[in-house]
Amino acid sequence: SAVISQKPSRDICQRGTSLTIQCQVDSQVTMMFWYRQQPGQSLTLIATANQGSEATYESGFVIDKFPISRPNLTFSTLTVSNMSPEDSSIYLCSVDSDRGGYTFGSGTRLTVV
Amino acid sequence: AQRVTQPEKLLSVFKGAPVELKCNYSYSGSPELFWYVQYSRQRLQLLLRHISRESIKGFTADLNKGETSFHLKKPFAQEEDSAMYYCALGDRGGYQKVTFGTGTKLQVIP
């Protein structure tokens, strides 16, 4: 299965600023998925990123708040913009696994103060 | 709409006791069910999927379409099974949007 390197692993940010999270995959993949896990809650899909096209956002998530880049088949970034304390979450990227299901990155724990 | 329900936030069992982590789903399409596990300080990883009908680390799960359930079972719990377990639902027929349950923390007491 693919191996995903995600960084940063954690960050503490001031409200109003932005943070860019990076995911690097060790093989080429068509789709990359970005999830958010708020404290005590389940994983929620933010968007799906295909190389060469705009990301597809789920209901409740917008490009201005969570811009995504997908410059090639092994890399993607998610930016959390104009952060507020409500954005404090774990952010995860994932790709399809050859076993079925997903392979996940290690996650980015974001705290907004 | 896809929905996954894991009714228990925490399940505590003694070592050697049977384990059953409950998962119910709601979906009108062709469901594909998964169990994911997250051990302490490790990343979320796939444990098993219903299509494979496999046993991983002694765990099995059977899809019951009549009861819309996909409970995870193990006959004898081990301390190393202590972890967070997530049930997840995808669509076999098309776009693989996956919906996750809220998770159950399994605590195996020595």
Interface residues (C-beta under 8 A of the other chain):
Chain A: M31 F33 Q41 S42 L43 T44 L45 T48 L92 D96 S97 R99 G100 G101 Y102 T103 F104 G105 S106 G107
Chain B: V4 E32 F34 Y36 R43 L44 Q45 L46 R49 I51 S52 Y86 A88 G90 Q96 K97 V98 T99 F100 G101 T102 G103
